[in-house]
């Protein structure tokens, strides 16, 4: 279990690093746009992402 969590965190770092490496200006623009959003909207997006991630994990793990 801990190794799975560590592997998932490594993949997150890999994807984030690739985005920063390949398109730093686009990443900056995206962060600026996110900073301009109200906290309620970001919280809503975050909630949807958590639900989508859990559902995807359930399907991938053979649930």
N, C-alpha and C positions, 0 to 999 in steps of 0.2 A: 504493500500500500504506500509507504513513504517513497519508494522508488518511482511509483507511478506519478505521484504528486510532483516530485522533483523533475521527472521527465516532462510533465506538462508545463511546468514553469520554465524549463529550458526551451521548449518550443515557443512559448510566448516571447521570450527574449530573442530568439532567432527571428521570428516574424517581425517584431518591432525593430530589430537591428537592420533587417533587410529593407524595411520601409524607409528608415532614416538614411541608409546607405544609398539606395537607389533614387529616392525622390525627396531630398531634404526640404526643398522649397514648397512642394505640395504638402508635406507634413506640417510645415510652419503655418501655411494657410488654413489647414484643417484645425490646428490647435487654436488659432485666432478665432475661427468661426465658433468653435466649441466654447471658448471663453466668453463670447458674446451672448450665449444662450442663457436663459434663466435656469436657476438651479432645479426648479420643478421639472422642466423639460429634460434636463440631463438625468435626473433621477428616474424619470419614466423610461428613457432610452436604456439606462442601466438595468432597470427591472426587466425589460423585454429581452435584453441580451442575456441576463442570468437565466431566464426561463428558456430561451432558445438554446443556450449552452447545455442546460440540464437535460432538455429533451433530446438534443443531439447525442450527448454522452450516453443516455439511456439506450438510444437506438444503436449506437456504435458498439456498445458493450454487450449487445445481444439481449436487451431487456424485453 
